[in-house]
């Protein structure tokens, strides 16, 4: 199991002396000038990005003020926010790293430190670290959710990001939203990717094997029924490194299975253990790492149950964790990391590997501040080129933000409220539903809301809207189901998103309750109680089961924004919460 906070502090002196924790965890306030000073250590360096969501240019991204841990996850990383986060990881308040890792004083910090990410700035940092480590001594890993999340990614079917990652120098990647293009597009994109695409848990359905459409694809293994390579072997600094891929296990449930009809996914400890054992037996690697898109809670559980893994580099849940969690299992320990989202961070793990074993490490999660890193000229040219055909459309100014518009958090973000309000107004609906996605960038007060911003919030391959009648019982069932995906105490039942966003509907939520008992006191904006057998007009988008008949959601939101011209949230339909007082995964939440 992972170290508790008390154990962490007890071991701090010993671990610090032994080099078992990154210097940044215990350092004084880091200044911008030395933010990227990462002393060389060991003989292997693994760099890690994840969940960039096609953000080629620098963005603003506000970290959550609600990321609740329920049951065994209470008070443990990643379920700490704000001041509790700073205390947990030993990050000094008020500095550039406090701004990067938390929501605290976000607007002021954004004004002071500027935008984050951007592939041109990220490439400068990646190249710097790789140059300092020396030729052949590093790998760059990409945890997936790279080909989706922007207008250009949608219009190029992810190919803009394939080119960007090739230029960035990604060596190995796995996926999730990558699979939401048509399966033939996925195969084409993987073929154009210059690195290795690995996913040990993506298999071909038995009935599809007889006449498999992609039988000539290089990653397909007919004998084992795997659609992609399960792992790859790399020589790094004279060390043999095995990288095993774990794609998002719930892809055909969370996203439309119609896009990937011949593939199955899943979380299967036995299958992962079999792959790790086979790799260690046949390949004799010095180091085994898993490049995962499970989500951090799932990775923590998997690390406790599967042996023989040295490090899990995780993604999906967008948790920017400054230090790894050390998880004990039957044969030793596994380090578990998660590297945030939107190109905001670069994970740097320097390792000392001797006699086929990991003996020591240093870890830094570096915030990518565009003001502090000169853009790489070649990447700038590439980005300018791929955006050029869509430039006028993306730069259309739709409205002005009068407050910070953000998404991330277990419950409604302010940009989600804009989407929900747009759905209600344009479709003349009483209630609106919007998915609890964790991707989506932030707009600062006074900034223009462009079509680019809208696409960043809505751009998926199943964007169609709907207007239909639902009973109160059906609405409650939807909310209960999503809430269980988020707060079920068993990580293997969770799917890693946030709570469905609502417009026109208030409710009370008890995250610690059981399935069916978490959603209480549903009412319309005017206070009218929702009745189980009464029908209500509901608008929404992103249906997974079948394609909805309406226009793409970005057209609905754009129409709404052009009409209102300025955005000031009149009412935020976020729930009143029960039994969360004292939980370090919530802060500055007014409805408790």
C-alpha positions as CSV (number, residue, x, y, z in Angstrom):
1,X,0.0,0.0,0.0
2,X,1.1,3.6,-0.5
3,X,2.8,5.5,2.3
4,X,0.5,7.5,4.6
5,X,1.3,11.1,5.3
6,X,2.6,10.2,8.7
7,X,4.8,7.4,7.3
8,X,6.0,9.8,4.6
9,X,7.1,12.4,7.2
10,X,8.7,9.7,9.4
11,X,10.8,8.5,6.5
12,X,11.5,11.9,5.2
13,X,14.9,12.3,6.8
14,X,16.0,8.8,5.9
15,X,14.6,8.9,2.4
16,X,16.0,12.4,1.7
17,X,19.5,11.3,2.8
18,X,19.2,8.3,0.6
19,X,18.0,10.3,-2.4
20,X,14.6,8.5,-2.5
21,X,12.5,11.7,-3.0
22,X,12.9,14.6,-5.4
23,X,14.6,17.7,-4.2
24,X,11.6,19.9,-5.1
25,X,9.5,18.2,-2.5
26,X,11.6,19.6,0.4
27,X,13.1,22.7,-1.3
28,X,12.4,26.2,-0.3
29,X,10.4,28.4,-2.7
30,X,11.8,27.8,-6.2
31,X,12.5,30.8,-8.3
32,X,11.7,31.0,-12.0
33,X,15.4,31.3,-12.9
34,X,16.3,27.9,-11.5
35,X,13.0,26.1,-12.2
36,X,14.6,24.0,-14.9
37,X,17.9,23.2,-13.2
38,X,17.6,19.5,-12.9
39,X,21.0,18.0,-11.9
40,X,22.0,14.9,-13.8
41,X,21.7,11.7,-11.8
42,X,22.0,8.0,-12.5
43,X,22.3,6.3,-15.8
44,X,18.7,6.3,-17.2
45,X,16.3,9.2,-17.6
46,X,12.7,8.6,-18.5
47,X,10.7,11.7,-19.6
48,X,6.9,11.6,-19.4
49,X,4.1,13.6,-20.8
50,X,0.4,12.7,-20.8
51,X,-3.1,14.0,-21.6
52,X,-1.9,16.9,-23.7
53,X,-5.3,16.9,-25.5
54,X,-3.9,18.3,-28.7
55,X,-3.0,21.7,-27.1
56,X,-0.3,22.8,-29.5
57,X,-0.2,26.4,-28.3
58,X,0.2,27.6,-24.7
59,X,-2.9,27.7,-22.6
60,X,-4.2,28.6,-19.1
61,X,-5.3,25.6,-17.0
62,X,-6.8,25.9,-13.5
63,X,-6.2,22.9,-11.2
64,X,-9.2,21.6,-9.3
65,X,-10.5,22.8,-5.9
66,X,-12.5,19.6,-5.6
67,X,-10.9,16.2,-6.1
68,X,-12.4,14.1,-3.4
69,X,-11.0,10.9,-2.0
70,X,-13.6,8.6,-0.6
71,X,-13.0,5.6,1.6
72,X,-9.5,4.3,1.4
73,X,-8.5,7.2,-0.9
74,X,-9.3,9.8,1.8
75,X,-6.4,12.2,2.3
76,X,-4.1,10.4,-0.1
77,X,-2.6,11.6,-3.3
78,X,-4.0,12.5,-5.7
79,X,-7.0,13.5,-3.6
80,X,-5.6,16.6,-1.9
81,X,-6.1,20.2,-3.2
82,X,-5.1,23.7,-2.4
83,X,-3.2,24.2,0.9
84,X,-3.6,20.6,1.8
85,X,-1.8,19.7,-1.5
86,X,1.1,22.1,-0.7
87,X,1.4,20.7,2.8
88,X,1.2,17.1,1.6
89,X,4.0,17.5,-0.9
90,X,6.1,20.1,0.9
91,X,5.6,22.8,-1.8
92,X,6.2,26.3,-0.5
93,X,3.1,28.5,-0.8
94,X,3.0,31.6,-2.9
95,X,5.6,30.6,-5.5
96,X,5.6,29.5,-9.1
97,X,5.3,25.8,-8.2
98,X,2.3,26.5,-5.9
99,X,0.6,28.2,-8.8
100,X,1.4,25.4,-11.2
101,X,0.1,22.6,-8.9
102,X,-2.9,24.2,-7.3
103,X,-5.9,26.5,-7.9
104,X,-4.8,28.9,-5.2
105,X,-4.9,32.6,-6.3
106,X,-5.1,31.3,-9.9
107,X,-6.0,34.5,-11.6
108,X,-3.2,36.5,-10.0
109,X,-0.7,33.7,-10.7
110,X,-1.8,33.4,-14.3
111,X,-1.3,37.1,-14.8
112,X,2.1,36.9,-13.1
113,X,3.5,33.7,-14.7
114,X,1.7,33.5,-17.9
115,X,0.4,30.6,-20.0
116,X,1.6,27.0,-19.7
117,X,2.4,24.3,-22.2
118,X,2.6,24.7,-25.9
119,X,4.5,22.1,-28.0
120,X,7.1,24.6,-29.1
121,X,8.0,25.4,-25.5
122,X,7.7,21.8,-24.4
123,X,10.2,20.8,-27.1
124,X,12.7,23.3,-25.9
125,X,12.5,21.8,-22.4
126,X,12.6,18.2,-23.7
127,X,15.6,18.9,-25.9
128,X,17.4,20.7,-23.0
129,X,16.9,17.8,-20.6
130,X,17.9,15.2,-23.2
131,X,21.0,17.1,-24.2
132,X,22.1,17.4,-20.6
133,X,21.6,13.7,-20.1
134,X,23.6,12.8,-23.2
135,X,22.8,11.0,-26.4
136,X,21.1,7.7,-25.9
137,X,20.5,8.1,-22.2
138,X,16.8,9.0,-22.2
139,X,13.4,8.1,-23.4
140,X,10.3,10.3,-24.0
141,X,7.0,8.5,-23.0
142,X,3.6,9.8,-24.0
143,X,0.7,8.4,-21.9
144,X,-2.0,9.2,-24.5
145,X,-5.0,11.5,-24.9
146,X,-2.8,13.3,-27.4
147,X,-4.7,13.2,-30.7
148,X,-7.9,14.7,-29.3
149,X,-9.0,18.0,-27.7
150,X,-8.7,20.8,-30.3
151,X,-10.3,21.9,-33.5
152,X,-7.2,21.0,-35.6
153,X,-7.0,17.6,-34.1
154,X,-10.7,17.0,-35.0
155,X,-10.4,18.3,-38.5
156,X,-7.1,16.4,-39.3
157,X,-8.4,13.3,-37.5
158,X,-5.5,13.4,-35.1
159,X,-2.8,13.6,-37.7
160,X,-1.7,17.1,-36.6
161,X,-0.7,15.6,-33.3
162,X,1.0,12.6,-34.8
163,X,3.3,15.1,-36.6
164,X,3.8,17.1,-33.5
165,X,4.8,14.1,-31.4
166,X,7.1,12.9,-34.1
167,X,8.8,16.3,-34.1
168,X,8.9,16.4,-30.3
169,X,10.7,13.0,-30.3
170,X,8.2,10.8,-28.5
171,X,9.6,7.2,-28.3
172,X,6.7,5.3,-26.9
173,X,3.0,6.0,-26.4
174,X,-0.3,4.4,-25.4
175,X,-3.8,5.7,-25.8
176,X,-7.4,6.4,-24.9
177,X,-9.1,9.2,-26.9
178,X,-6.9,8.1,-29.8
179,X,-9.4,5.2,-30.2
180,X,-12.3,7.6,-30.7
181,X,-11.5,8.1,-34.3
182,X,-12.6,5.4,-36.7
183,X,-10.5,2.2,-36.2
184,X,-9.0,2.5,-39.7
185,X,-7.9,6.1,-38.8
186,X,-6.3,4.8,-35.6
187,X,-4.3,2.2,-37.6
188,X,-3.3,4.8,-40.1
189,X,-2.2,7.3,-37.4
190,X,-0.2,4.6,-35.5
191,X,1.5,3.7,-38.8
192,X,2.6,7.4,-39.3
193,X,3.8,7.6,-35.7
194,X,7.6,7.2,-35.6
195,X,7.7,5.7,-32.1
196,X,6.2,2.6,-30.6
197,X,2.5,2.4,-29.8
198,X,2.0,-0.2,-27.0
199,X,-1.2,-1.5,-25.5
200,X,-1.2,-4.9,-23.9
201,X,-4.8,-4.8,-23.0
202,X,-6.3,-4.1,-26.4
203,X,-7.3,-7.4,-28.0
204,X,-9.2,-8.4,-31.1
205,X,-12.6,-9.9,-30.5
206,X,-12.6,-13.7,-31.2
207,X,-15.4,-13.4,-33.8
208,X,-13.4,-10.7,-35.7
209,X,-10.2,-12.8,-35.8
210,X,-11.5,-15.0,-38.7
211,X,-11.5,-12.1,-41.1
212,X,-9.7,-9.3,-39.3
213,X,-9.5,-6.1,-41.3
214,X,-6.1,-5.1,-40.0
215,X,-4.3,-8.4,-40.2
216,X,-1.4,-6.9,-42.1
217,X,-0.9,-4.2,-39.4
218,X,2.6,-4.6,-37.9
219,X,1.4,-4.5,-34.3
220,X,-1.2,-7.3,-34.7
221,X,-0.4,-10.7,-33.1
222,X,-2.8,-13.3,-34.3
223,X,-1.6,-16.0,-31.9
224,X,-2.3,-13.9,-28.8
225,X,-5.1,-11.9,-30.3
226,X,-3.5,-8.6,-29.5
227,X,-4.3,-5.6,-31.8
228,X,-1.2,-3.7,-30.8
229,X,2.3,-4.4,-29.5
230,X,2.0,-5.2,-25.8
231,X,5.5,-3.8,-25.0
232,X,8.7,-2.6,-26.5
233,X,12.4,-3.0,-25.5
234,X,14.7,0.0,-25.5
235,X,18.4,0.4,-24.7
236,X,18.9,3.5,-22.6
237,X,22.3,4.4,-21.3
238,X,23.4,0.9,-21.6
239,X,20.3,-0.3,-19.6
240,X,17.7,-2.6,-21.1
241,X,14.3,-1.0,-20.5
242,X,10.9,-2.7,-21.1
243,X,8.0,-0.4,-21.6
244,X,4.6,-2.1,-21.3
245,X,1.5,-0.3,-22.5
246,X,-1.8,-0.1,-20.7
247,X,-4.5,1.7,-22.7
248,X,-7.6,3.1,-20.9
249,X,-9.4,0.0,-19.9
250,X,-13.0,1.4,-20.2
251,X,-12.7,2.9,-23.6
252,X,-15.7,1.1,-25.2
253,X,-17.9,2.0,-22.2
254,X,-16.9,5.6,-21.7
255,X,-16.7,6.2,-25.5
256,X,-18.7,4.8,-28.5
257,X,-17.9,1.2,-29.2
258,X,-19.1,1.7,-32.8
259,X,-15.8,3.4,-33.5
260,X,-13.8,0.3,-32.4
261,X,-16.2,-2.6,-33.0
262,X,-13.4,-5.3,-33.2
263,X,-11.4,-4.4,-30.1
264,X,-11.8,-5.1,-26.5
265,X,-10.1,-3.4,-23.6
266,X,-10.1,-3.9,-19.8
267,X,-8.3,-4.0,-16.5
268,X,-7.0,-7.5,-15.9
269,X,-4.3,-8.0,-13.3
270,X,-3.7,-11.6,-14.5
271,X,-3.0,-10.5,-18.1
272,X,-0.7,-7.7,-17.0
273,X,1.1,-10.1,-14.6
274,X,1.5,-12.6,-17.5
275,X,3.0,-9.9,-19.7
276,X,5.4,-8.7,-17.1
277,X,6.5,-12.2,-16.2
278,X,7.0,-13.1,-19.8
279,X,9.0,-9.9,-20.5
280,X,11.2,-10.6,-17.5
281,X,11.8,-14.2,-18.5
282,X,12.3,-13.8,-22.2
283,X,13.8,-10.3,-22.6
284,X,15.8,-10.1,-19.4
285,X,15.3,-6.3,-18.9
286,X,17.1,-4.3,-16.2
287,X,14.0,-2.2,-15.8
288,X,10.3,-2.8,-16.4
289,X,8.0,0.2,-16.6
290,X,4.3,0.5,-17.4
291,X,3.1,3.4,-19.6
292,X,-0.5,3.6,-18.3
293,X,-3.7,5.4,-19.1
294,X,-5.6,3.8,-16.2
295,X,-6.0,6.8,-14.0
296,X,-4.0,7.2,-10.8
297,X,-6.3,5.4,-8.4
298,X,-6.4,2.4,-10.7
299,X,-2.7,2.5,-11.1
300,X,-2.2,2.5,-7.3
301,X,-4.4,-0.6,-7.0
302,X,-2.7,-2.4,-9.9
303,X,0.7,-1.6,-8.4
304,X,-0.3,-3.4,-5.2
305,X,-1.5,-6.5,-7.1
306,X,0.9,-6.9,-10.0
307,X,4.6,-7.7,-9.2
308,X,7.7,-7.0,-11.1
309,X,6.9,-3.5,-12.2
310,X,9.5,-0.8,-11.3
311,X,7.6,2.3,-12.3
312,X,4.1,3.1,-13.5
313,X,3.9,6.3,-15.5
314,X,0.3,7.2,-15.3
315,X,-2.3,9.4,-17.0
316,X,-6.0,9.8,-17.7
317,X,-7.0,11.5,-14.4
318,X,-4.9,14.7,-15.1
319,X,-3.3,14.6,-11.7
320,X,-0.1,16.7,-11.5
321,X,1.8,14.9,-8.7
322,X,5.2,16.4,-7.7
323,X,6.4,13.1,-6.2
324,X,5.7,9.4,-6.9
325,X,3.7,7.3,-4.6
326,X,5.6,4.2,-3.4
327,X,3.3,1.1,-3.4
328,X,4.3,-2.1,-1.7
329,X,3.3,-5.5,-3.2
330,X,4.2,-9.1,-2.8
331,X,7.6,-8.9,-4.3
332,X,8.8,-5.4,-3.6
333,X,7.8,-1.8,-4.4
334,X,6.5,0.1,-7.4
335,X,6.7,3.8,-8.0
336,X,3.5,5.4,-9.4
337,X,3.4,8.8,-11.0
338,X,0.9,11.0,-12.8
339,X,1.9,13.9,-15.0
340,X,-1.0,16.3,-15.3
341,X,-2.5,17.5,-18.6
342,X,-2.6,19.9,-21.4
343,X,1.2,20.0,-21.9
344,X,1.5,21.8,-18.6
345,X,4.1,19.4,-17.1
346,X,7.1,17.3,-18.1
347,X,7.9,14.4,-15.7
348,X,11.7,13.7,-15.4
349,X,12.7,10.5,-13.6
350,X,16.4,10.0,-13.3
351,X,17.3,6.4,-12.2
352,X,20.3,4.6,-11.1
353,X,20.1,1.0,-12.4
354,X,22.8,-1.5,-11.3
355,X,22.9,-5.3,-11.8
356,X,19.5,-5.4,-13.3
357,X,17.8,-3.5,-10.5
358,X,16.5,0.1,-9.8
359,X,18.6,1.2,-6.8
360,X,17.9,4.9,-6.6
361,X,16.0,7.7,-8.3
362,X,15.2,11.4,-8.5
363,X,11.9,12.8,-9.8
364,X,10.8,16.2,-10.8
365,X,7.5,17.2,-12.4
366,X,8.5,20.4,-14.3
367,X,5.8,23.0,-15.0
368,X,6.1,24.2,-18.6
369,X,5.8,28.0,-18.5
370,X,5.9,29.5,-21.9
371,X,7.3,32.8,-20.6
372,X,10.3,31.0,-19.3
373,X,11.1,28.8,-22.3
374,X,11.9,30.1,-25.7
375,X,9.8,28.4,-28.4
376,X,11.6,25.9,-30.6
377,X,11.6,27.5,-34.1
378,X,11.0,24.2,-36.0
379,X,7.9,23.4,-33.9
380,X,6.6,26.9,-34.2
381,X,6.8,26.6,-38.0
382,X,5.0,23.2,-37.9
383,X,2.2,24.5,-35.6
384,X,1.7,27.6,-37.8
385,X,1.4,25.3,-40.8
386,X,-1.2,22.9,-39.4
387,X,-3.3,25.7,-38.0
388,X,-3.2,27.9,-41.1
389,X,-6.2,26.3,-42.9
390,X,-8.4,26.9,-39.9
391,X,-6.9,30.1,-38.5
392,X,-9.8,32.4,-39.3
393,X,-12.4,30.1,-37.9
394,X,-10.4,29.4,-34.7
395,X,-9.7,33.1,-34.1
396,X,-13.3,34.2,-34.3
397,X,-14.1,36.2,-31.2
398,X,-17.5,35.1,-29.9
399,X,-17.9,36.9,-26.5
400,X,-15.9,38.3,-23.6
401,X,-15.4,36.5,-20.2
402,X,-16.2,38.6,-17.2
403,X,-15.0,35.9,-14.8
404,X,-12.6,32.9,-15.0
405,X,-14.1,30.1,-17.1
406,X,-12.6,26.7,-16.2
407,X,-13.7,23.1,-16.2
408,X,-11.6,20.9,-13.9
409,X,-13.2,19.7,-10.6
410,X,-15.4,16.9,-9.5
411,X,-18.5,19.1,-9.9
412,X,-19.5,21.9,-12.3
413,X,-16.9,24.2,-13.7
414,X,-17.8,27.7,-14.9
415,X,-17.2,26.9,-18.6
416,X,-19.4,23.8,-18.2
417,X,-22.1,26.1,-17.0
418,X,-21.8,28.1,-20.2
419,X,-22.2,24.9,-22.2
420,X,-25.2,23.9,-20.1
421,X,-26.8,27.3,-20.4
422,X,-26.3,27.3,-24.1
423,X,-28.0,23.9,-24.4
424,X,-31.0,25.0,-22.4
425,X,-31.5,28.3,-24.3
426,X,-30.9,27.2,-27.8
427,X,-33.0,24.0,-27.4
428,X,-35.7,25.6,-25.1
429,X,-35.1,22.9,-22.5
430,X,-35.8,22.8,-18.7
431,X,-32.6,20.8,-17.9
432,X,-29.3,20.3,-19.6
433,X,-26.6,17.6,-19.2
434,X,-23.0,17.8,-20.2
435,X,-20.3,15.2,-19.7
436,X,-17.8,15.6,-16.8
437,X,-14.7,15.6,-19.0
438,X,-11.4,16.6,-17.4
439,X,-9.9,18.2,-20.5
440,X,-10.7,21.7,-21.5
441,X,-8.6,24.9,-21.0
442,X,-9.3,28.1,-19.0
443,X,-10.2,31.6,-20.1
444,X,-9.2,34.5,-17.8
445,X,-11.5,37.5,-16.9
446,X,-11.5,40.1,-19.7
447,X,-10.2,37.7,-22.3
448,X,-12.1,37.1,-25.6
449,X,-13.8,33.7,-25.9
450,X,-12.8,32.5,-29.3
451,X,-14.0,29.5,-31.4
452,X,-10.6,28.0,-30.5
453,X,-11.6,28.0,-26.8
454,X,-15.0,26.5,-27.6
455,X,-13.4,23.7,-29.6
456,X,-11.0,23.1,-26.7
457,X,-14.0,22.4,-24.5
458,X,-16.2,20.4,-26.9
459,X,-14.1,18.8,-29.6
460,X,-14.9,15.1,-29.8
461,X,-15.9,12.8,-32.6
462,X,-19.5,12.3,-31.3
463,X,-20.5,16.0,-30.6
464,X,-24.1,15.8,-31.7
465,X,-26.7,17.3,-29.5
466,X,-30.2,16.1,-28.5
467,X,-33.5,17.3,-27.0
468,X,-35.7,14.7,-25.5
469,X,-38.0,14.1,-22.6
470,X,-36.8,12.2,-19.5
471,X,-38.6,11.3,-16.3
472,X,-37.3,12.3,-13.0
473,X,-36.4,8.7,-12.3
474,X,-34.3,8.5,-15.5
475,X,-32.5,11.7,-14.6
476,X,-31.7,10.4,-11.1
477,X,-30.5,7.1,-12.6
478,X,-28.0,8.9,-14.8
479,X,-26.7,11.0,-12.0
480,X,-26.3,8.0,-9.7
481,X,-24.5,6.0,-12.3
482,X,-22.0,8.7,-13.1
483,X,-21.5,9.5,-9.4
484,X,-20.7,5.8,-8.7
485,X,-18.1,5.9,-11.5
486,X,-16.5,8.7,-9.7
487,X,-16.9,7.8,-6.0
488,X,-17.1,4.0,-5.8
489,X,-14.4,3.1,-3.2
490,X,-13.1,0.4,-5.6
491,X,-10.8,2.0,-8.1
492,X,-11.5,-0.7,-10.6
493,X,-15.1,0.4,-10.8
494,X,-14.2,4.0,-11.4
495,X,-13.8,5.5,-14.9
496,X,-11.8,8.6,-14.0
497,X,-14.0,11.4,-15.2
498,X,-15.8,14.0,-13.1
499,X,-19.5,14.3,-12.3
500,X,-22.0,15.1,-15.1
501,X,-22.5,18.8,-15.4
502,X,-26.1,20.2,-15.1
503,X,-28.0,23.2,-16.2
504,X,-31.4,24.2,-14.6
505,X,-31.2,21.5,-11.9
506,X,-29.9,21.6,-8.3
507,X,-29.4,18.6,-6.1
508,X,-27.7,17.3,-2.9
509,X,-24.9,14.8,-3.2
510,X,-23.5,12.5,-0.6
511,X,-20.3,11.1,-2.2
512,X,-19.7,8.6,0.7
513,X,-23.1,7.0,0.4
514,X,-23.9,3.8,-1.6
515,X,-25.0,3.5,-5.2
516,X,-28.6,4.7,-5.4
517,X,-28.4,6.9,-2.3
518,X,-25.9,9.6,-3.3
519,X,-28.3,11.9,-5.2
520,X,-30.9,13.7,-3.1
521,X,-33.4,16.5,-3.3
522,X,-33.3,17.2,-7.0
523,X,-35.1,20.5,-7.9
524,X,-35.4,22.9,-10.9
525,X,-33.9,26.3,-10.7
526,X,-37.2,27.8,-9.4
527,X,-37.3,25.3,-6.5
528,X,-39.8,22.9,-8.0
529,X,-39.0,19.4,-6.7
530,X,-38.2,16.8,-9.4
531,X,-40.9,14.0,-9.4
532,X,-39.8,10.5,-10.3
533,X,-42.7,9.8,-12.7
534,X,-43.0,13.3,-14.3
535,X,-41.3,14.1,-17.6
536,X,-38.9,17.0,-18.2
537,X,-37.4,18.4,-21.4
538,X,-33.7,17.7,-21.4
539,X,-30.9,18.8,-23.8
540,X,-27.5,17.3,-23.9
541,X,-24.7,16.0,-26.1
542,X,-22.0,13.3,-26.5
543,X,-24.3,10.2,-26.5
544,X,-22.2,7.1,-26.3
545,X,-24.8,4.4,-27.3
546,X,-26.0,5.9,-30.6
547,X,-25.6,9.1,-32.6
548,X,-27.9,11.9,-31.6
549,X,-29.8,13.9,-34.3
550,X,-28.8,17.4,-33.4
551,X,-26.0,19.8,-34.5
552,X,-22.5,19.6,-33.0
553,X,-22.3,21.1,-29.6
554,X,-19.7,23.7,-30.6
555,X,-22.3,25.2,-33.0
556,X,-24.8,25.5,-30.1
557,X,-22.3,27.1,-27.8
558,X,-21.1,29.5,-30.5
559,X,-24.6,30.6,-31.3
560,X,-25.3,31.3,-27.6
561,X,-22.0,33.2,-27.1
562,X,-22.6,35.4,-30.2
563,X,-26.0,36.3,-28.8
564,X,-25.0,37.2,-25.2
565,X,-21.6,38.8,-26.1
566,X,-20.4,38.8,-22.4
567,X,-20.3,35.9,-20.0
568,X,-21.0,36.3,-16.3
569,X,-22.4,33.2,-14.7
570,X,-25.8,34.0,-13.1
571,X,-26.2,30.7,-11.4
572,X,-23.8,27.8,-11.0
573,X,-25.7,24.5,-10.9
574,X,-23.3,22.7,-8.6
575,X,-24.6,20.5,-5.8
576,X,-24.7,20.9,-2.1
577,X,-22.5,18.3,-0.6
578,X,-22.9,16.1,2.5
579,X,-20.3,14.4,4.7
580,X,-17.3,16.0,3.1
581,X,-16.3,18.4,5.9
582,X,-12.6,17.9,6.7
583,X,-11.9,16.2,3.5
584,X,-8.5,17.5,2.1
585,X,-9.8,16.9,-1.4
586,X,-12.1,19.9,-1.3
587,X,-11.5,23.6,-0.6
588,X,-13.2,27.0,-1.3
589,X,-16.5,25.2,-2.1
590,X,-19.5,27.2,-1.1
591,X,-22.2,24.5,-1.0
592,X,-21.5,22.3,2.0
